[in-house]
Amino acid sequence: MKYFNYKGFFTREHVRSLINAFILLALAIIFQFYASAYVDRTPGNPAVDLFLSILPVVNLNLLIVEGALFAIAFSIILVIAKPQYLLFTLKAAAIFIATRAMFIAVTHIGIYPGQINPDVGFFDRIYTGLGLEAGFFFSGHTGLPLLMALILWNKKFWRYAYIIMSIIFGIAVLFAHIHYTMDVLAAPYMTYGIFKMSQYFFAEDYKMTEAA
């Protein structure tokens, strides 16, 4: 797997597609910001969750906050290092963020009692500033690593690395009570649907990943 091979990448078509990808991603992030703000103004009531009522509350902020930021940063470096994945990954991530923001806006469930909230440290402020703690359905911690696994499916090492990451994050957010069980269990289904939708809408970009 060759890295940082940008030969033939900066064609007019690729540059135009890259600009479109960043526009889509920016719009998705803005949508997420306003969806999160809307939910903060109109909080709902906590839901009953049989599984969380059994699980003890464990402070896993180091994994959930710093771990998530590290995973995002590493994934960005990985797709920059392997530009054949860059266009499709950016656009698929934009669809993921926008779809989740839509569900956040229409799903007004309150915080589950005993939830472990982010601290006030430097990385915690970045985490909350990016809106990564906002909303419940569906779990971004579980879904985004799985999306990367699907994108890198033909690369066995990365496929399993991201699947394992998704499972670890899914377990962590349940023990910290920052997600309901349905958020974690639904994330793989939602993510797979988003991936297939991205394949359809961005078929040319996906072809580049198949040739990587």
Biotite code that builds the C-alpha atoms (Angstrom):
import biotite.structure as struc

atoms = struc.array([
    struc.Atom([0.000, 0.000, 0.000], chain_id="A", res_id=1, res_name="MET", atom_name="CA", element="C"),
    struc.Atom([1.848, 3.070, -1.270], chain_id="A", res_id=2, res_name="LYS", atom_name="CA", element="C"),
    struc.Atom([1.451, 6.312, 0.634], chain_id="A", res_id=3, res_name="TYR", atom_name="CA", element="C"),
    struc.Atom([1.568, 9.984, -0.418], chain_id="A", res_id=4, res_name="PHE", atom_name="CA", element="C"),
    struc.Atom([1.420, 9.094, -4.107], chain_id="A", res_id=5, res_name="ASN", atom_name="CA", element="C"),
    struc.Atom([-0.309, 12.144, -5.605], chain_id="A", res_id=6, res_name="TYR", atom_name="CA", element="C"),
    struc.Atom([0.839, 11.475, -9.163], chain_id="A", res_id=7, res_name="LYS", atom_name="CA", element="C"),
    struc.Atom([-2.023, 12.315, -11.521], chain_id="A", res_id=8, res_name="GLY", atom_name="CA", element="C"),
    struc.Atom([-4.285, 13.402, -8.666], chain_id="A", res_id=9, res_name="PHE", atom_name="CA", element="C"),
    struc.Atom([-4.336, 17.160, -9.185], chain_id="A", res_id=10, res_name="PHE", atom_name="CA", element="C"),
    struc.Atom([-6.268, 17.165, -12.429], chain_id="A", res_id=11, res_name="THR", atom_name="CA", element="C"),
    struc.Atom([-8.927, 19.817, -12.959], chain_id="A", res_id=12, res_name="ARG", atom_name="CA", element="C"),
    struc.Atom([-11.642, 17.209, -12.353], chain_id="A", res_id=13, res_name="GLU", atom_name="CA", element="C"),
    struc.Atom([-10.103, 15.998, -9.089], chain_id="A", res_id=14, res_name="HIS", atom_name="CA", element="C"),
    struc.Atom([-9.537, 19.527, -7.791], chain_id="A", res_id=15, res_name="VAL", atom_name="CA", element="C"),
    struc.Atom([-13.156, 20.432, -8.573], chain_id="A", res_id=16, res_name="ARG", atom_name="CA", element="C"),
    struc.Atom([-14.326, 17.285, -6.790], chain_id="A", res_id=17, res_name="SER", atom_name="CA", element="C"),
    struc.Atom([-12.099, 18.089, -3.807], chain_id="A", res_id=18, res_name="LEU", atom_name="CA", element="C"),
    struc.Atom([-13.559, 21.599, -3.536], chain_id="A", res_id=19, res_name="ILE", atom_name="CA", element="C"),
    struc.Atom([-17.060, 20.121, -3.684], chain_id="A", res_id=20, res_name="ASN", atom_name="CA", element="C"),
    struc.Atom([-16.109, 17.645, -0.967], chain_id="A", res_id=21, res_name="ALA", atom_name="CA", element="C"),
    struc.Atom([-14.944, 20.402, 1.377], chain_id="A", res_id=22, res_name="PHE", atom_name="CA", element="C"),
    struc.Atom([-18.101, 22.417, 0.666], chain_id="A", res_id=23, res_name="ILE", atom_name="CA", element="C"),
    struc.Atom([-20.281, 19.401, 1.485], chain_id="A", res_id=24, res_name="LEU", atom_name="CA", element="C"),
    struc.Atom([-18.308, 18.745, 4.661], chain_id="A", res_id=25, res_name="LEU", atom_name="CA", element="C"),
    struc.Atom([-18.519, 22.381, 5.756], chain_id="A", res_id=26, res_name="ALA", atom_name="CA", element="C"),
    struc.Atom([-22.284, 22.465, 5.159], chain_id="A", res_id=27, res_name="LEU", atom_name="CA", element="C"),
    struc.Atom([-22.707, 19.228, 7.120], chain_id="A", res_id=28, res_name="ALA", atom_name="CA", element="C"),
    struc.Atom([-20.725, 20.602, 10.074], chain_id="A", res_id=29, res_name="ILE", atom_name="CA", element="C"),
    struc.Atom([-22.781, 23.819, 10.047], chain_id="A", res_id=30, res_name="ILE", atom_name="CA", element="C"),
    struc.Atom([-25.973, 21.751, 9.949], chain_id="A", res_id=31, res_name="PHE", atom_name="CA", element="C"),
    struc.Atom([-24.710, 19.710, 12.908], chain_id="A", res_id=32, res_name="GLN", atom_name="CA", element="C"),
    struc.Atom([-23.921, 22.893, 14.857], chain_id="A", res_id=33, res_name="PHE", atom_name="CA", element="C"),
    struc.Atom([-27.419, 24.295, 14.431], chain_id="A", res_id=34, res_name="TYR", atom_name="CA", element="C"),
    struc.Atom([-29.066, 20.936, 15.084], chain_id="A", res_id=35, res_name="ALA", atom_name="CA", element="C"),
    struc.Atom([-27.117, 20.599, 18.337], chain_id="A", res_id=36, res_name="SER", atom_name="CA", element="C"),
    struc.Atom([-27.978, 24.164, 19.370], chain_id="A", res_id=37, res_name="ALA", atom_name="CA", element="C"),
    struc.Atom([-31.656, 23.523, 18.646], chain_id="A", res_id=38, res_name="TYR", atom_name="CA", element="C"),
    struc.Atom([-31.690, 20.382, 20.783], chain_id="A", res_id=39, res_name="VAL", atom_name="CA", element="C"),
    struc.Atom([-29.874, 22.176, 23.621], chain_id="A", res_id=40, res_name="ASP", atom_name="CA", element="C"),
    struc.Atom([-32.673, 24.760, 23.690], chain_id="A", res_id=41, res_name="ARG", atom_name="CA", element="C"),
    struc.Atom([-35.417, 22.119, 23.710], chain_id="A", res_id=42, res_name="THR", atom_name="CA", element="C"),
    struc.Atom([-34.165, 19.174, 25.800], chain_id="A", res_id=43, res_name="PRO", atom_name="CA", element="C"),
    struc.Atom([-36.360, 16.117, 26.189], chain_id="A", res_id=44, res_name="GLY", atom_name="CA", element="C"),
    struc.Atom([-36.954, 13.631, 28.969], chain_id="A", res_id=45, res_name="ASN", atom_name="CA", element="C"),
    struc.Atom([-34.674, 10.650, 29.618], chain_id="A", res_id=46, res_name="PRO", atom_name="CA", element="C"),
    struc.Atom([-35.783, 7.362, 28.095], chain_id="A", res_id=47, res_name="ALA", atom_name="CA", element="C"),
    struc.Atom([-35.973, 4.034, 29.896], chain_id="A", res_id=48, res_name="VAL", atom_name="CA", element="C"),
    struc.Atom([-33.033, 1.801, 28.912], chain_id="A", res_id=49, res_name="ASP", atom_name="CA", element="C"),
    struc.Atom([-32.978, -1.714, 30.334], chain_id="A", res_id=50, res_name="LEU", atom_name="CA", element="C"),
    struc.Atom([-29.320, -2.309, 29.478], chain_id="A", res_id=51, res_name="PHE", atom_name="CA", element="C"),
    struc.Atom([-28.040, 0.983, 30.933], chain_id="A", res_id=52, res_name="LEU", atom_name="CA", element="C"),
    struc.Atom([-30.046, 0.386, 34.107], chain_id="A", res_id=53, res_name="SER", atom_name="CA", element="C"),
    struc.Atom([-27.941, -2.735, 34.644], chain_id="A", res_id=54, res_name="ILE", atom_name="CA", element="C"),
    struc.Atom([-24.536, -1.398, 33.586], chain_id="A", res_id=55, res_name="LEU", atom_name="CA", element="C"),
    struc.Atom([-22.413, 0.428, 36.173], chain_id="A", res_id=56, res_name="PRO", atom_name="CA", element="C"),
    struc.Atom([-21.361, 3.972, 35.306], chain_id="A", res_id=57, res_name="VAL", atom_name="CA", element="C"),
    struc.Atom([-17.651, 4.126, 34.444], chain_id="A", res_id=58, res_name="VAL", atom_name="CA", element="C"),
    struc.Atom([-15.683, 7.293, 33.695], chain_id="A", res_id=59, res_name="ASN", atom_name="CA", element="C"),
    struc.Atom([-14.057, 6.542, 30.328], chain_id="A", res_id=60, res_name="LEU", atom_name="CA", element="C"),
    struc.Atom([-13.560, 10.142, 29.247], chain_id="A", res_id=61, res_name="ASN", atom_name="CA", element="C"),
    struc.Atom([-9.925, 9.544, 28.317], chain_id="A", res_id=62, res_name="LEU", atom_name="CA", element="C"),
    struc.Atom([-10.995, 6.977, 25.737], chain_id="A", res_id=63, res_name="LEU", atom_name="CA", element="C"),
    struc.Atom([-14.171, 8.728, 24.639], chain_id="A", res_id=64, res_name="ILE", atom_name="CA", element="C"),
    struc.Atom([-12.715, 12.241, 24.306], chain_id="A", res_id=65, res_name="VAL", atom_name="CA", element="C"),
    struc.Atom([-8.983, 11.946, 23.647], chain_id="A", res_id=66, res_name="GLU", atom_name="CA", element="C"),
    struc.Atom([-9.450, 8.572, 21.946], chain_id="A", res_id=67, res_name="GLY", atom_name="CA", element="C"),
    struc.Atom([-12.077, 9.959, 19.586], chain_id="A", res_id=68, res_name="ALA", atom_name="CA", element="C"),
    struc.Atom([-9.974, 13.018, 18.713], chain_id="A", res_id=69, res_name="LEU", atom_name="CA", element="C"),
    struc.Atom([-6.944, 10.817, 18.087], chain_id="A", res_id=70, res_name="PHE", atom_name="CA", element="C"),
    struc.Atom([-9.004, 8.508, 15.853], chain_id="A", res_id=71, res_name="ALA", atom_name="CA", element="C"),
    struc.Atom([-10.286, 11.477, 13.831], chain_id="A", res_id=72, res_name="ILE", atom_name="CA", element="C"),
    struc.Atom([-6.799, 12.985, 13.474], chain_id="A", res_id=73, res_name="ALA", atom_name="CA", element="C"),
    struc.Atom([-5.288, 9.630, 12.513], chain_id="A", res_id=74, res_name="PHE", atom_name="CA", element="C"),
    struc.Atom([-8.017, 8.983, 9.940], chain_id="A", res_id=75, res_name="SER", atom_name="CA", element="C"),
    struc.Atom([-7.423, 12.408, 8.376], chain_id="A", res_id=76, res_name="ILE", atom_name="CA", element="C"),
    struc.Atom([-3.698, 11.666, 8.095], chain_id="A", res_id=77, res_name="ILE", atom_name="CA", element="C"),
    struc.Atom([-4.432, 8.228, 6.638], chain_id="A", res_id=78, res_name="LEU", atom_name="CA", element="C"),
    struc.Atom([-6.670, 9.492, 3.818], chain_id="A", res_id=79, res_name="VAL", atom_name="CA", element="C"),
    struc.Atom([-4.240, 12.339, 3.078], chain_id="A", res_id=80, res_name="ILE", atom_name="CA", element="C"),
    struc.Atom([-1.481, 9.734, 2.860], chain_id="A", res_id=81, res_name="ALA", atom_name="CA", element="C"),
    struc.Atom([-3.640, 7.630, 0.535], chain_id="A", res_id=82, res_name="LYS", atom_name="CA", element="C"),
    struc.Atom([-5.280, 10.227, -1.758], chain_id="A", res_id=83, res_name="PRO", atom_name="CA", element="C"),
    struc.Atom([-7.304, 7.634, -3.694], chain_id="A", res_id=84, res_name="GLN", atom_name="CA", element="C"),
    struc.Atom([-9.547, 7.504, -0.613], chain_id="A", res_id=85, res_name="TYR", atom_name="CA", element="C"),
    struc.Atom([-9.631, 11.233, 0.056], chain_id="A", res_id=86, res_name="LEU", atom_name="CA", element="C"),
    struc.Atom([-12.526, 12.389, -2.133], chain_id="A", res_id=87, res_name="LEU", atom_name="CA", element="C"),
    struc.Atom([-14.914, 9.568, -1.278], chain_id="A", res_id=88, res_name="PHE", atom_name="CA", element="C"),
    struc.Atom([-14.078, 9.657, 2.437], chain_id="A", res_id=89, res_name="THR", atom_name="CA", element="C"),
    struc.Atom([-14.713, 13.407, 2.735], chain_id="A", res_id=90, res_name="LEU", atom_name="CA", element="C"),
    struc.Atom([-18.047, 13.143, 0.937], chain_id="A", res_id=91, res_name="LYS", atom_name="CA", element="C"),
    struc.Atom([-19.173, 10.032, 2.811], chain_id="A", res_id=92, res_name="ALA", atom_name="CA", element="C"),
    struc.Atom([-18.236, 11.705, 6.119], chain_id="A", res_id=93, res_name="ALA", atom_name="CA", element="C"),
    struc.Atom([-20.300, 14.742, 5.102], chain_id="A", res_id=94, res_name="ALA", atom_name="CA", element="C"),
    struc.Atom([-23.334, 12.539, 4.435], chain_id="A", res_id=95, res_name="ILE", atom_name="CA", element="C"),
    struc.Atom([-22.760, 10.795, 7.761], chain_id="A", res_id=96, res_name="PHE", atom_name="CA", element="C"),
    struc.Atom([-22.555, 14.054, 9.733], chain_id="A", res_id=97, res_name="ILE", atom_name="CA", element="C"),
    struc.Atom([-25.579, 15.583, 7.969], chain_id="A", res_id=98, res_name="ALA", atom_name="CA", element="C"),
    struc.Atom([-27.685, 12.447, 8.445], chain_id="A", res_id=99, res_name="THR", atom_name="CA", element="C"),
    struc.Atom([-26.826, 12.218, 12.115], chain_id="A", res_id=100, res_name="ARG", atom_name="CA", element="C"),
    struc.Atom([-27.549, 15.937, 12.565], chain_id="A", res_id=101, res_name="ALA", atom_name="CA", element="C"),
    struc.Atom([-30.995, 15.413, 11.070], chain_id="A", res_id=102, res_name="MET", atom_name="CA", element="C"),
    struc.Atom([-31.758, 12.635, 13.535], chain_id="A", res_id=103, res_name="PHE", atom_name="CA", element="C"),
    struc.Atom([-30.388, 14.721, 16.417], chain_id="A", res_id=104, res_name="ILE", atom_name="CA", element="C"),
    struc.Atom([-32.755, 17.548, 15.479], chain_id="A", res_id=105, res_name="ALA", atom_name="CA", element="C"),
    struc.Atom([-35.849, 15.349, 15.418], chain_id="A", res_id=106, res_name="VAL", atom_name="CA", element="C"),
    struc.Atom([-34.990, 13.045, 18.339], chain_id="A", res_id=107, res_name="THR", atom_name="CA", element="C"),
    struc.Atom([-35.472, 14.951, 21.595], chain_id="A", res_id=108, res_name="HIS", atom_name="CA", element="C"),
    struc.Atom([-34.361, 12.456, 24.208], chain_id="A", res_id=109, res_name="ILE", atom_name="CA", element="C"),
    struc.Atom([-32.980, 13.722, 27.503], chain_id="A", res_id=110, res_name="GLY", atom_name="CA", element="C"),
    struc.Atom([-29.642, 12.832, 29.087], chain_id="A", res_id=111, res_name="ILE", atom_name="CA", element="C"),
    struc.Atom([-29.660, 9.456, 30.802], chain_id="A", res_id=112, res_name="TYR", atom_name="CA", element="C"),
    struc.Atom([-29.186, 9.795, 34.592], chain_id="A", res_id=113, res_name="PRO", atom_name="CA", element="C"),
    struc.Atom([-25.568, 9.373, 35.652], chain_id="A", res_id=114, res_name="GLY", atom_name="CA", element="C"),
    struc.Atom([-24.075, 10.267, 32.286], chain_id="A", res_id=115, res_name="GLN", atom_name="CA", element="C"),
    struc.Atom([-20.345, 11.023, 32.398], chain_id="A", res_id=116, res_name="ILE", atom_name="CA", element="C"),
    struc.Atom([-19.867, 14.446, 30.809], chain_id="A", res_id=117, res_name="ASN", atom_name="CA", element="C"),
    struc.Atom([-16.627, 15.782, 29.263], chain_id="A", res_id=118, res_name="PRO", atom_name="CA", element="C"),
    struc.Atom([-14.258, 17.569, 31.642], chain_id="A", res_id=119, res_name="ASP", atom_name="CA", element="C"),
    struc.Atom([-12.951, 21.103, 31.159], chain_id="A", res_id=120, res_name="VAL", atom_name="CA", element="C"),
    struc.Atom([-9.481, 20.280, 29.870], chain_id="A", res_id=121, res_name="GLY", atom_name="CA", element="C"),
    struc.Atom([-7.959, 21.380, 26.575], chain_id="A", res_id=122, res_name="PHE", atom_name="CA", element="C"),
    struc.Atom([-9.003, 18.308, 24.598], chain_id="A", res_id=123, res_name="PHE", atom_name="CA", element="C"),
    struc.Atom([-12.417, 18.281, 26.252], chain_id="A", res_id=124, res_name="ASP", atom_name="CA", element="C"),
    struc.Atom([-13.008, 21.839, 25.026], chain_id="A", res_id=125, res_name="ARG", atom_name="CA", element="C"),
    struc.Atom([-12.045, 20.808, 21.493], chain_id="A", res_id=126, res_name="ILE", atom_name="CA", element="C"),
    struc.Atom([-14.378, 17.821, 21.782], chain_id="A", res_id=127, res_name="TYR", atom_name="CA", element="C"),
    struc.Atom([-17.357, 19.892, 22.896], chain_id="A", res_id=128, res_name="THR", atom_name="CA", element="C"),
    struc.Atom([-16.473, 22.746, 20.537], chain_id="A", res_id=129, res_name="GLY", atom_name="CA", element="C"),
    struc.Atom([-16.732, 20.377, 17.589], chain_id="A", res_id=130, res_name="LEU", atom_name="CA", element="C"),
    struc.Atom([-20.121, 19.248, 18.869], chain_id="A", res_id=131, res_name="GLY", atom_name="CA", element="C"),
    struc.Atom([-18.980, 15.650, 19.228], chain_id="A", res_id=132, res_name="LEU", atom_name="CA", element="C"),
    struc.Atom([-20.901, 15.205, 22.479], chain_id="A", res_id=133, res_name="GLU", atom_name="CA", element="C"),
    struc.Atom([-24.177, 16.499, 21.061], chain_id="A", res_id=134, res_name="ALA", atom_name="CA", element="C"),
    struc.Atom([-27.206, 14.316, 20.477], chain_id="A", res_id=135, res_name="GLY", atom_name="CA", element="C"),
    struc.Atom([-27.815, 10.647, 20.963], chain_id="A", res_id=136, res_name="PHE", atom_name="CA", element="C"),
    struc.Atom([-29.215, 8.872, 17.928], chain_id="A", res_id=137, res_name="PHE", atom_name="CA", element="C"),
    struc.Atom([-27.134, 7.458, 16.433], chain_id="A", res_id=138, res_name="PHE", atom_name="CA", element="C"),
    struc.Atom([-23.691, 6.932, 17.959], chain_id="A", res_id=139, res_name="SER", atom_name="CA", element="C"),
    struc.Atom([-20.957, 8.718, 16.039], chain_id="A", res_id=140, res_name="GLY", atom_name="CA", element="C"),
    struc.Atom([-18.316, 6.989, 18.139], chain_id="A", res_id=141, res_name="HIS", atom_name="CA", element="C"),
    struc.Atom([-19.578, 3.656, 16.847], chain_id="A", res_id=142, res_name="THR", atom_name="CA", element="C"),
    struc.Atom([-20.542, 4.715, 13.335], chain_id="A", res_id=143, res_name="GLY", atom_name="CA", element="C"),
    struc.Atom([-17.585, 6.746, 12.074], chain_id="A", res_id=144, res_name="LEU", atom_name="CA", element="C"),
    struc.Atom([-14.938, 4.031, 12.654], chain_id="A", res_id=145, res_name="PRO", atom_name="CA", element="C"),
    struc.Atom([-17.261, 1.547, 10.965], chain_id="A", res_id=146, res_name="LEU", atom_name="CA", element="C"),
    struc.Atom([-17.620, 3.923, 8.013], chain_id="A", res_id=147, res_name="LEU", atom_name="CA", element="C"),
    struc.Atom([-13.833, 3.967, 7.704], chain_id="A", res_id=148, res_name="MET", atom_name="CA", element="C"),
    struc.Atom([-13.804, 0.163, 7.865], chain_id="A", res_id=149, res_name="ALA", atom_name="CA", element="C"),
    struc.Atom([-16.289, 0.002, 4.985], chain_id="A", res_id=150, res_name="LEU", atom_name="CA", element="C"),
    struc.Atom([-14.310, 2.502, 2.925], chain_id="A", res_id=151, res_name="ILE", atom_name="CA", element="C"),
    struc.Atom([-11.061, 0.583, 3.551], chain_id="A", res_id=152, res_name="LEU", atom_name="CA", element="C"),
    struc.Atom([-12.723, -2.835, 3.301], chain_id="A", res_id=153, res_name="TRP", atom_name="CA", element="C"),
    struc.Atom([-10.211, -4.201, 0.774], chain_id="A", res_id=154, res_name="ASN", atom_name="CA", element="C"),
    struc.Atom([-7.341, -3.371, 3.130], chain_id="A", res_id=155, res_name="LYS", atom_name="CA", element="C"),
    struc.Atom([-7.558, -6.214, 5.650], chain_id="A", res_id=156, res_name="LYS", atom_name="CA", element="C"),
    struc.Atom([-5.477, -4.607, 8.392], chain_id="A", res_id=157, res_name="PHE", atom_name="CA", element="C"),
    struc.Atom([-7.345, -1.307, 8.373], chain_id="A", res_id=158, res_name="TRP", atom_name="CA", element="C"),
    struc.Atom([-10.715, -3.021, 8.019], chain_id="A", res_id=159, res_name="ARG", atom_name="CA", element="C"),
    struc.Atom([-10.240, -4.998, 11.216], chain_id="A", res_id=160, res_name="TYR", atom_name="CA", element="C"),
    struc.Atom([-8.506, -2.127, 13.016], chain_id="A", res_id=161, res_name="ALA", atom_name="CA", element="C"),
    struc.Atom([-11.502, 0.157, 12.478], chain_id="A", res_id=162, res_name="TYR", atom_name="CA", element="C"),
    struc.Atom([-14.041, -2.556, 13.276], chain_id="A", res_id=163, res_name="ILE", atom_name="CA", element="C"),
    struc.Atom([-12.272, -3.190, 16.584], chain_id="A", res_id=164, res_name="ILE", atom_name="CA", element="C"),
    struc.Atom([-12.167, 0.563, 17.211], chain_id="A", res_id=165, res_name="MET", atom_name="CA", element="C"),
    struc.Atom([-15.914, 0.794, 16.562], chain_id="A", res_id=166, res_name="SER", atom_name="CA", element="C"),
    struc.Atom([-16.643, -2.000, 19.035], chain_id="A", res_id=167, res_name="ILE", atom_name="CA", element="C"),
    struc.Atom([-14.396, -0.490, 21.727], chain_id="A", res_id=168, res_name="ILE", atom_name="CA", element="C"),
    struc.Atom([-15.988, 2.945, 21.361], chain_id="A", res_id=169, res_name="PHE", atom_name="CA", element="C"),
    struc.Atom([-19.462, 1.401, 21.365], chain_id="A", res_id=170, res_name="GLY", atom_name="CA", element="C"),
    struc.Atom([-18.782, -0.401, 24.640], chain_id="A", res_id=171, res_name="ILE", atom_name="CA", element="C"),
    struc.Atom([-17.152, 2.708, 26.150], chain_id="A", res_id=172, res_name="ALA", atom_name="CA", element="C"),
    struc.Atom([-20.055, 5.066, 25.450], chain_id="A", res_id=173, res_name="VAL", atom_name="CA", element="C"),
    struc.Atom([-22.472, 2.561, 26.985], chain_id="A", res_id=174, res_name="LEU", atom_name="CA", element="C"),
    struc.Atom([-20.442, 2.184, 30.178], chain_id="A", res_id=175, res_name="PHE", atom_name="CA", element="C"),
    struc.Atom([-20.135, 5.979, 30.410], chain_id="A", res_id=176, res_name="ALA", atom_name="CA", element="C"),
    struc.Atom([-23.904, 6.198, 29.842], chain_id="A", res_id=177, res_name="HIS", atom_name="CA", element="C"),
    struc.Atom([-23.415, 8.899, 27.204], chain_id="A", res_id=178, res_name="ILE", atom_name="CA", element="C"),
    struc.Atom([-25.432, 6.930, 24.652], chain_id="A", res_id=179, res_name="HIS", atom_name="CA", element="C"),
    struc.Atom([-28.539, 4.844, 24.863], chain_id="A", res_id=180, res_name="TYR", atom_name="CA", element="C"),
    struc.Atom([-28.312, 1.213, 23.808], chain_id="A", res_id=181, res_name="THR", atom_name="CA", element="C"),
    struc.Atom([-30.407, 1.889, 20.706], chain_id="A", res_id=182, res_name="MET", atom_name="CA", element="C"),
    struc.Atom([-27.889, 4.566, 19.605], chain_id="A", res_id=183, res_name="ASP", atom_name="CA", element="C"),
    struc.Atom([-25.069, 2.036, 19.558], chain_id="A", res_id=184, res_name="VAL", atom_name="CA", element="C"),
    struc.Atom([-27.037, -0.881, 18.126], chain_id="A", res_id=185, res_name="LEU", atom_name="CA", element="C"),
    struc.Atom([-28.528, 1.258, 15.343], chain_id="A", res_id=186, res_name="ALA", atom_name="CA", element="C"),
    struc.Atom([-25.198, 2.838, 14.350], chain_id="A", res_id=187, res_name="ALA", atom_name="CA", element="C"),
    struc.Atom([-23.963, -0.079, 12.163], chain_id="A", res_id=188, res_name="PRO", atom_name="CA", element="C"),
    struc.Atom([-27.227, -0.174, 10.204], chain_id="A", res_id=189, res_name="TYR", atom_name="CA", element="C"),
    struc.Atom([-27.310, 3.581, 9.725], chain_id="A", res_id=190, res_name="MET", atom_name="CA", element="C"),
    struc.Atom([-23.637, 3.647, 8.758], chain_id="A", res_id=191, res_name="THR", atom_name="CA", element="C"),
    struc.Atom([-24.030, 0.883, 6.191], chain_id="A", res_id=192, res_name="TYR", atom_name="CA", element="C"),
    struc.Atom([-26.974, 2.720, 4.640], chain_id="A", res_id=193, res_name="GLY", atom_name="CA", element="C"),
    struc.Atom([-24.957, 5.944, 4.489], chain_id="A", res_id=194, res_name="ILE", atom_name="CA", element="C"),
    struc.Atom([-22.052, 4.075, 2.903], chain_id="A", res_id=195, res_name="PHE", atom_name="CA", element="C"),
    struc.Atom([-24.260, 2.535, 0.199], chain_id="A", res_id=196, res_name="LYS", atom_name="CA", element="C"),
    struc.Atom([-25.914, 5.904, -0.450], chain_id="A", res_id=197, res_name="MET", atom_name="CA", element="C"),
    struc.Atom([-22.464, 7.506, -0.795], chain_id="A", res_id=198, res_name="SER", atom_name="CA", element="C"),
    struc.Atom([-21.439, 4.768, -3.208], chain_id="A", res_id=199, res_name="GLN", atom_name="CA", element="C"),
    struc.Atom([-24.450, 5.629, -5.363], chain_id="A", res_id=200, res_name="TYR", atom_name="CA", element="C"),
    struc.Atom([-24.080, 9.417, -5.316], chain_id="A", res_id=201, res_name="PHE", atom_name="CA", element="C"),
    struc.Atom([-20.269, 9.492, -5.548], chain_id="A", res_id=202, res_name="PHE", atom_name="CA", element="C"),
    struc.Atom([-19.653, 6.489, -7.784], chain_id="A", res_id=203, res_name="ALA", atom_name="CA", element="C"),
    struc.Atom([-16.680, 8.006, -9.600], chain_id="A", res_id=204, res_name="GLU", atom_name="CA", element="C"),
    struc.Atom([-14.925, 8.865, -6.351], chain_id="A", res_id=205, res_name="ASP", atom_name="CA", element="C"),
    struc.Atom([-15.561, 5.368, -5.047], chain_id="A", res_id=206, res_name="TYR", atom_name="CA", element="C"),
    struc.Atom([-13.984, 3.848, -8.160], chain_id="A", res_id=207, res_name="LYS", atom_name="CA", element="C"),
    struc.Atom([-10.738, 5.542, -7.127], chain_id="A", res_id=208, res_name="MET", atom_name="CA", element="C"),
    struc.Atom([-10.778, 3.628, -3.813], chain_id="A", res_id=209, res_name="THR", atom_name="CA", element="C"),
    struc.Atom([-11.237, 0.320, -5.612], chain_id="A", res_id=210, res_name="GLU", atom_name="CA", element="C"),
    struc.Atom([-8.091, 1.011, -7.641], chain_id="A", res_id=211, res_name="ALA", atom_name="CA", element="C"),
    struc.Atom([-6.022, 1.896, -4.566], chain_id="A", res_id=212, res_name="ALA", atom_name="CA", element="C"),
])
